[in-house]
Amino acid sequence: MLYDQCACDGGDCPLRARCLRYRGERHGRQDFFGAPPFDPASGECEHFADVAALDPTDEQIRTRAYYLWLAAGKPEGRADEHWLEARRALEATRDRALRVIDR
């Protein structure tokens, strides 16, 4: 979600599929760059914000899995199941914060 970050319309930028400034769902008022800040000569964008930063960390997954385990009554032998369920839930939350794009 973009609240106080300058957004980008993407244009022909090759990084747009991985850039939060393009992919982030916009809420409320939003400022945009006048033109995509991608520099074709260097192949870089000084304002690139990688969507990978929204990927769930092991710590976030561990915490979510722990609460799933508690909610399930602390069963033995289901750690992998809780880990995968926690990861899927966190990834779904991330995906809802990103706009779907045409590739």
DSSP file (Angstrom, degrees, kcal/mol; ACC not computed):
  #  RESIDUE AA STRUCTURE BP1 BP2  ACC     N-H-->O    O-->H-N    N-H-->O    O-->H-N    TCO  KAPPA ALPHA  PHI   PSI    X-CA   Y-CA   Z-CA
    1    1 A M              0   0    0      0, 0.0     2,-0.6     0, 0.0    25,-0.2   0.000 360.0 360.0 360.0 138.4    0.0    0.0    0.0
    2    2 A L  B     +a   26   0A   0     23,-2.7    25,-1.5     1,-0.2     5,-0.1  -0.916 360.0 146.2-107.1 118.5    1.2    3.4   -0.8
    3    3 A Y  S    S+     0   0    0     -2,-0.6    -1,-0.2    23,-0.1    26,-0.0   0.738  82.8   6.1-112.4 -51.2    0.3    6.2    1.6
    4    4 A D  S    S+     0   0    0      2,-0.1     2,-0.4    26,-0.1    26,-0.1  -0.080 102.6 103.2-130.1  34.3    3.2    8.6    1.6
    5    5 A Q  S    S-     0   0    0     26,-0.0    26,-0.2    16,-0.0     2,-0.2  -0.957  76.4-110.6-119.7 136.2    5.4    7.4   -1.1
    6    6 A C        -     0   0    0     -2,-0.4    26,-0.2    24,-0.1     2,-0.1  -0.465  38.6-142.4 -65.8 130.2    5.7    8.9   -4.6
    7    7 A A  B     -b   32   0B   0     24,-3.1    26,-1.9    -2,-0.2     2,-0.4  -0.454   5.4-142.6 -93.1 165.9    4.1    6.6   -7.1
    8    8 A C        -     0   0    0     13,-2.1    26,-0.1    24,-0.2    24,-0.0  -0.984  12.4-144.4-130.3 139.1    5.2    5.9  -10.6
    9    9 A D        -     0   0    0     -2,-0.4     2,-1.1    24,-0.2    13,-0.1   0.539  37.1-135.9 -80.8  -4.1    3.0    5.2  -13.7
   10   10 A G    >   -     0   0    0      2,-0.1     3,-2.8    11,-0.0     6,-0.2  -0.174  30.1-177.7  85.0 -44.2    5.6    2.7  -14.9
   11   11 A G  T 3  S-     0   0    0     -2,-1.1    -3,-0.0     1,-0.3     5,-0.0  -0.203  70.4 -29.4  48.6-131.6    5.7    3.8  -18.5
   12   12 A D  T 3  S+     0   0    0     26,-0.1    -1,-0.3    24,-0.1    -2,-0.1   0.117  95.0 144.3 -99.1  19.1    8.0    1.5  -20.4
   13   13 A C    X   -     0   0    0     -3,-2.8     3,-1.0     1,-0.2     4,-0.2  -0.400  45.0-150.3 -63.7 126.7   10.2    0.9  -17.4
   14   14 A P  T 3  S+     0   0    0      0, 0.0     3,-0.3     0, 0.0    -1,-0.2   0.617  94.7  57.4 -73.4 -11.0   11.5   -2.7  -17.4
   15   15 A L  T >  S+     0   0    0      1,-0.2     3,-1.9    -5,-0.1     4,-0.5   0.513  75.5  98.6 -93.6  -6.1   11.6   -2.7  -13.6
   16   16 A R  G X  S+     0   0    0     -3,-1.0     3,-1.0     1,-0.3     7,-0.2   0.794  74.0  60.5 -58.9 -33.0    7.9   -1.9  -13.1
   17   17 A A  G 3  S+     0   0    0     -3,-0.3    -1,-0.3     1,-0.2    -2,-0.1   0.765 115.4  36.0 -65.3 -23.3    6.8   -5.5  -12.4
   18   18 A R  G <  S+     0   0    0     -3,-1.9    33,-2.4    -4,-0.1     2,-0.5   0.314  97.4 101.9-109.0   6.5    9.1   -5.5   -9.4
   19   19 A C  B X>  -C   50   0C   0     -3,-1.0     4,-3.1    -4,-0.5     3,-1.0  -0.821  55.6-157.5-103.7 125.0    8.7   -2.0   -8.2
   20   20 A L  H 3> S+     0   0    0     29,-4.3     4,-2.4    -2,-0.5    -1,-0.1   0.809  93.8  65.2 -64.3 -31.1    6.4   -1.1   -5.3
   21   21 A R  H 34 S+     0   0    0     28,-0.3   -13,-2.1     1,-0.2    -1,-0.2   0.785 116.2  29.4 -64.8 -25.1    6.1    2.5   -6.5
   22   22 A Y  H <4 S+     0   0    0     -3,-1.0    -2,-0.2   -15,-0.2    -1,-0.2   0.827 127.2  40.9 -96.2 -43.3    4.2    1.0   -9.6
   23   23 A R  H  < S+     0   0    0     -4,-3.1    76,-4.9    -7,-0.2    -3,-0.2   0.707  86.7 107.2 -82.8 -22.1    2.7   -2.1   -8.1
   24   24 A G  B  < S-D   98   0D   0     -4,-2.4    74,-0.2    -5,-0.2     2,-0.1  -0.319  76.6-113.2 -64.8 135.7    1.5   -0.8   -4.7
   25   25 A E        -     0   0    0     72,-2.4   -23,-2.7     1,-0.1     2,-0.4  -0.462  35.2-131.5 -63.2 136.8   -2.2   -0.3   -4.2
   26   26 A R  B     -a    2   0A   0    -25,-0.2     2,-0.4    -2,-0.1   -23,-0.1  -0.788  24.2-174.0-100.4 135.3   -2.9    3.4   -3.8
   27   27 A H        -     0   0    0    -25,-1.5     2,-0.0    -2,-0.4    -2,-0.0  -0.990  52.4 -20.3-129.8 133.7   -5.0    4.8   -1.1
   28   28 A G  S    S-     0   0    0     -2,-0.4     2,-0.1     2,-0.1   -26,-0.0  -0.323 115.6  -4.0  71.4-155.1   -6.1    8.4   -0.6
   29   29 A R  S    S-     0   0    0     -2,-0.0     2,-0.4   -26,-0.0    -2,-0.2  -0.434  71.1-169.9 -71.4 145.5   -4.2   11.2   -2.3
   30   30 A Q        -     0   0    0     -2,-0.1     2,-0.3    -4,-0.1   -24,-0.1  -0.997  15.7-146.8-142.7 134.4   -1.1   10.2   -4.2
   31   31 A D        -     0   0    0     -2,-0.4   -24,-3.1   -26,-0.2     2,-0.3  -0.755  18.9-159.8 -95.2 147.8    1.7   12.1   -5.9
   32   32 A F  B     -b    7   0B   0     -2,-0.3   -24,-0.2   -26,-0.2     2,-0.1  -0.912  24.7-104.2-124.9 152.2    3.3   10.7   -9.1
   33   33 A F        -     0   0    0    -26,-1.9   -24,-0.2    -2,-0.3   -26,-0.0  -0.469  30.9-125.5 -65.3 147.2    6.6   11.3  -10.8
   34   34 A G  S    S+     0   0    0      1,-0.2    -1,-0.1    -2,-0.1   -26,-0.0   0.858  94.9   3.2 -63.9 -34.9    6.2   13.6  -13.8
   35   35 A A  S    S-     0   0    0    -24,-0.0    -1,-0.2   -25,-0.0   -25,-0.0  -0.977 101.4 -80.7-145.5 150.2    8.0   10.9  -15.9
   36   36 A P        -     0   0    0      0, 0.0   -28,-0.1     0, 0.0   -24,-0.1  -0.315  38.4-138.8 -54.0 131.2    9.2    7.4  -14.9
   37   37 A P        +     0   0    0      0, 0.0     9,-0.5     0, 0.0     2,-0.1   0.376  59.7 128.2 -78.6   6.8   12.6    8.0  -13.2
   38   38 A F  E     -E   45   0E   0      7,-0.2     7,-0.2   -28,-0.1   -26,-0.1  -0.418  51.8-146.3 -64.8 134.0   14.2    4.9  -14.9
   39   39 A D  E  >> -E   44   0E   0      5,-3.1     4,-2.5     1,-0.1     5,-1.0  -0.889   8.6-166.0-104.7 105.7   17.5    5.8  -16.6
   40   40 A P  T  45S+     0   0    0      0, 0.0    -1,-0.1     0, 0.0     5,-0.0   0.810  85.5  61.5 -61.6 -29.6   17.8    3.6  -19.8
   41   41 A A  T  45S+     0   0    0      1,-0.2    -2,-0.0     3,-0.1     0, 0.0   0.909 119.3  24.8 -64.6 -41.9   21.5    4.5  -20.1
   42   42 A S  T  45S-     0   0    0     -3,-0.5    -1,-0.2     2,-0.2     3,-0.1   0.657  99.3-130.3 -95.5 -18.3   22.4    3.0  -16.7
   43   43 A G  T  <5S+     0   0    0     -4,-2.5     2,-0.3     1,-0.3    -2,-0.1   0.706  71.6 109.3  75.2  19.5   19.6    0.5  -16.6
   44   44 A E  E   < -E   39   0E   0     -5,-1.0    -5,-3.1    -7,-0.1     2,-0.4  -0.827  57.8-149.1-127.5 163.0   18.8    1.7  -13.0
   45   45 A C  E >   -E   38   0E   0     -2,-0.3     3,-1.5    -7,-0.2    -7,-0.2  -0.982   8.1-154.2-132.4 120.6   16.2    3.7  -11.2
   46   46 A E  T 3  S+     0   0    0     -9,-0.5    -1,-0.1    -2,-0.4    -8,-0.1   0.670  98.6  48.4 -69.2 -13.6   17.3    5.7   -8.2
   47   47 A H  T 3  S+     0   0    0    -10,-0.1    -1,-0.3     2,-0.0   -26,-0.2   0.229  78.0 139.6-108.5  12.7   13.7    5.5   -6.8
   48   48 A F    <   -     0   0    0     -3,-1.5     2,-0.5   -11,-0.1   -29,-0.1  -0.365  31.1-170.0 -61.4 129.6   13.3    1.7   -7.3
   49   49 A A        -     0   0    0     -2,-0.1   -29,-4.3     3,-0.0   -28,-0.3  -0.933  20.0-136.3-123.7 104.3   11.4    0.1   -4.3
   50   50 A D  B >   -C   19   0C   0     -2,-0.5     3,-1.9   -31,-0.2   -31,-0.2  -0.388   3.5-145.0 -69.1 128.2   11.6   -3.7   -4.6
   51   51 A V  G >  S+     0   0    0    -33,-2.4     3,-2.3     1,-0.3     4,-0.2   0.704  94.2  80.2 -63.4 -18.1    8.3   -5.5   -3.9
   52   52 A A  G >  S+     0   0    0    -34,-0.3     3,-1.6     1,-0.3    -1,-0.3   0.741  75.7  73.6 -60.4 -21.0   10.5   -8.3   -2.4
   53   53 A A  G <  S+     0   0    0     -3,-1.9    -1,-0.3     1,-0.3    -2,-0.2   0.722  91.9  56.5 -64.4 -19.0   10.7   -6.1    0.7
   54   54 A L  G <  S+     0   0    0     -3,-2.3    -1,-0.3    -4,-0.2    -2,-0.2   0.507  79.1 116.2 -89.9  -5.5    7.1   -7.1    1.3
   55   55 A D  S <  S-     0   0    0     -3,-1.6     2,-0.1    -4,-0.2    36,-0.1  -0.383  78.8-101.7 -62.5 140.2    8.0  -10.9    1.3
   56   56 A P        -     0   0    0      0, 0.0     2,-0.1     0, 0.0    -1,-0.1  -0.389  35.6-133.3 -65.5 138.5    7.3  -12.4    4.7
   57   57 A T     >  -     0   0    0      1,-0.1     4,-2.4    -2,-0.1     5,-0.2  -0.449  22.8-109.0 -84.6 163.5   10.4  -12.9    6.9
   58   58 A D  H  > S+     0   0    0      1,-0.2     4,-3.0     2,-0.2     5,-0.2   0.880 120.9  54.6 -58.7 -37.5   11.1  -16.1    8.7
   59   59 A E  H  > S+     0   0    0      2,-0.2     4,-2.4     1,-0.2    -1,-0.2   0.914 108.3  47.5 -64.6 -42.2   10.4  -14.3   12.0
   60   60 A Q  H  > S+     0   0    0      2,-0.2     4,-2.4     1,-0.2    -2,-0.2   0.917 114.6  46.7 -64.1 -42.6    7.0  -13.2   10.8
   61   61 A I  H  X S+     0   0    0     -4,-2.4     4,-3.0     2,-0.2     5,-0.2   0.924 111.5  51.6 -64.8 -43.8    6.2  -16.7    9.6
   62   62 A R  H  X S+     0   0    0     -4,-3.0     4,-2.2     2,-0.2    -2,-0.2   0.916 111.5  47.3 -59.1 -44.7    7.4  -18.2   12.8
   63   63 A T  H  X S+     0   0    0     -4,-2.4     4,-1.9     2,-0.2    -1,-0.2   0.932 114.1  46.0 -64.5 -45.9    5.2  -15.9   14.9
   64   64 A R  H  X S+     0   0    0     -4,-2.4     4,-2.0     1,-0.2    -2,-0.2   0.912 112.8  51.0 -63.2 -42.1    2.1  -16.5   12.7
   65   65 A A  H  X S+     0   0    0     -4,-3.0     4,-2.5     1,-0.2    -1,-0.2   0.879 106.8  55.0 -62.9 -38.2    2.8  -20.3   12.8
   66   66 A Y  H  X S+     0   0    0     -4,-2.2     4,-2.4    -5,-0.2    -1,-0.2   0.926 109.4  46.0 -61.2 -45.0    3.1  -20.2   16.6
   67   67 A Y  H  X S+     0   0    0     -4,-1.9     4,-2.4     2,-0.2    -1,-0.2   0.842 111.3  52.2 -69.9 -31.7   -0.3  -18.5   17.0
   68   68 A L  H  X S+     0   0    0     -4,-2.0     4,-1.7     2,-0.2    -1,-0.2   0.909 109.7  50.2 -65.7 -41.0   -1.9  -21.0   14.5
   69   69 A W  H  <>S+     0   0    0     -4,-2.5     5,-2.6     2,-0.2     4,-0.2   0.916 111.6  47.8 -62.1 -45.1   -0.4  -23.8   16.7
   70   70 A L  H ><5S+     0   0    0     -4,-2.4     3,-1.7     1,-0.2    -2,-0.2   0.933 111.0  50.7 -61.2 -45.8   -1.9  -22.3   19.8
   71   71 A A  H 3<5S+     0   0    0     -4,-2.4    -1,-0.2     1,-0.3    -2,-0.2   0.799 106.5  55.9 -63.7 -28.6   -5.3  -21.9   18.2
   72   72 A A  T 3<5S-     0   0    0     -4,-1.7    -1,-0.3    -5,-0.1    -2,-0.2   0.446 126.5 -99.3 -83.8   0.6   -5.2  -25.5   17.1
   73   73 A G  T < 5 -     0   0    0     -3,-1.7    -3,-0.2    -4,-0.2    -2,-0.1   0.730  61.5 -74.1  90.2  23.4   -4.7  -26.6   20.7
   74   74 A K      < -     0   0    0     -5,-2.6    -4,-0.1    -6,-0.1    -1,-0.1   0.891  68.9-171.3  58.9  47.9   -0.9  -27.2   20.6
   75   75 A P    >   -     0   0    0      0, 0.0     3,-0.5     0, 0.0     2,-0.2  -0.364  18.6-121.6 -70.5 150.0   -0.9  -30.4   18.6
   76   76 A E  T 3  S+     0   0    0      1,-0.2    -2,-0.0     2,-0.1     0, 0.0  -0.615  86.3  21.5 -86.2 148.5    2.3  -32.4   18.2
   77   77 A G  T 3  S+     0   0    0     -2,-0.2    -1,-0.2     1,-0.1     4,-0.1   0.614  92.7  96.8  78.0  14.2    3.8  -33.2   14.7
   78   78 A R    <>  +     0   0    0     -3,-0.5     4,-2.4     1,-0.1     5,-0.2   0.100  40.1 115.6-121.2  23.2    2.1  -30.4   12.7
   79   79 A A  H  > S+     0   0    0      1,-0.2     4,-2.5     2,-0.2     5,-0.2   0.910  78.2  49.4 -60.3 -44.4    4.8  -27.8   12.7
   80   80 A D  H  > S+     0   0    0      1,-0.2     4,-2.6     2,-0.2    -1,-0.2   0.899 110.4  51.4 -62.9 -39.9    5.3  -28.0    8.9
   81   81 A E  H  > S+     0   0    0      1,-0.2     4,-2.3     2,-0.2    -1,-0.2   0.924 112.2  45.5 -62.2 -45.5    1.6  -27.6    8.3
   82   82 A H  H  X S+     0   0    0     -4,-2.4     4,-2.5     2,-0.2    -2,-0.2   0.884 111.9  52.7 -66.6 -38.1    1.4  -24.5   10.5
   83   83 A W  H  X S+     0   0    0     -4,-2.5     4,-2.6    -5,-0.2    -2,-0.2   0.943 112.1  44.5 -61.5 -48.8    4.5  -23.1    8.9
   84   84 A L  H  X S+     0   0    0     -4,-2.6     4,-2.5     1,-0.2    -2,-0.2   0.896 113.7  49.8 -64.8 -40.8    3.1  -23.5    5.4
   85   85 A E  H  X S+     0   0    0     -4,-2.3     4,-2.2    -5,-0.2    -1,-0.2   0.908 111.9  48.8 -63.4 -41.7   -0.3  -22.1    6.4
   86   86 A A  H  X S+     0   0    0     -4,-2.5     4,-2.3     2,-0.2    -2,-0.2   0.920 111.9  48.7 -63.9 -44.6    1.3  -19.1    8.1
   87   87 A R  H  X S+     0   0    0     -4,-2.6     4,-2.6     1,-0.2     5,-0.2   0.920 111.1  50.1 -62.8 -43.9    3.5  -18.4    5.0
   88   88 A R  H  X S+     0   0    0     -4,-2.5     4,-2.2     1,-0.2    -1,-0.2   0.909 110.8  49.8 -61.0 -41.9    0.5  -18.7    2.6
   89   89 A A  H  X S+     0   0    0     -4,-2.2     4,-1.9     2,-0.2    -1,-0.2   0.915 112.8  45.9 -64.6 -43.1   -1.5  -16.3    4.8
   90   90 A L  H  X S+     0   0    0     -4,-2.3     4,-2.2     2,-0.2    -1,-0.2   0.880 112.5  50.5 -68.6 -37.5    1.3  -13.7    4.9
   91   91 A E  H  X S+     0   0    0     -4,-2.6     4,-2.8     2,-0.2    -1,-0.2   0.873 108.4  53.1 -66.7 -36.2    1.9  -14.0    1.2
   92   92 A A  H  X S+     0   0    0     -4,-2.2     4,-1.8    -5,-0.2    -2,-0.2   0.897 108.1  50.5 -64.9 -39.4   -1.9  -13.5    0.5
   93   93 A T  H  X S+     0   0    0     -4,-1.9     4,-0.8     2,-0.2    -2,-0.2   0.921 111.8  48.1 -62.7 -44.2   -1.7  -10.3    2.6
   94   94 A R  H >< S+     0   0    0     -4,-2.2     3,-1.1     1,-0.2     4,-0.3   0.933 109.8  52.3 -60.1 -46.6    1.2   -9.1    0.6
   95   95 A D  H >< S+     0   0    0     -4,-2.8     3,-1.1     1,-0.3    -1,-0.2   0.827 103.8  56.7 -63.4 -32.3   -0.5  -10.0   -2.7
   96   96 A R  H 3< S+     0   0    0     -4,-1.8    -1,-0.3     1,-0.2    -2,-0.2   0.748 102.8  56.6 -69.3 -22.0   -3.6   -8.0   -1.7
   97   97 A A  T << S+     0   0    0     -3,-1.1   -72,-2.4    -4,-0.8     2,-0.4   0.496  99.8  74.7 -85.9  -3.8   -1.3   -4.9   -1.2
   98   98 A L  B <  S-D   24   0D   0     -3,-1.1   -74,-0.2    -4,-0.3     2,-0.2  -0.887  80.7-123.9-114.2 141.1   -0.1   -5.2   -4.8
   99   99 A R        -     0   0    0    -76,-4.9     2,-0.3    -2,-0.4    -2,-0.1  -0.557  30.1-116.3 -74.8 142.7   -1.8   -4.2   -8.0
  100  100 A V        -     0   0    0     -2,-0.2     2,-0.3     1,-0.0    -1,-0.1  -0.647  38.4-164.0 -77.3 136.0   -2.1   -7.0  -10.6
  101  101 A I        -     0   0    0     -2,-0.3     2,-0.5   -84,-0.1   -78,-0.0  -0.859  24.0-113.3-122.8 157.3   -0.2   -6.1  -13.7
  102  102 A D              0   0    0     -2,-0.3   -85,-0.0     1,-0.1     0, 0.0  -0.766 360.0 360.0 -83.2 130.0   -0.1   -7.3  -17.3
  103  103 A R              0   0    0     -2,-0.5    -1,-0.1   -86,-0.0   -86,-0.1   0.457 360.0 360.0 -89.2 360.0    3.2   -8.9  -18.0
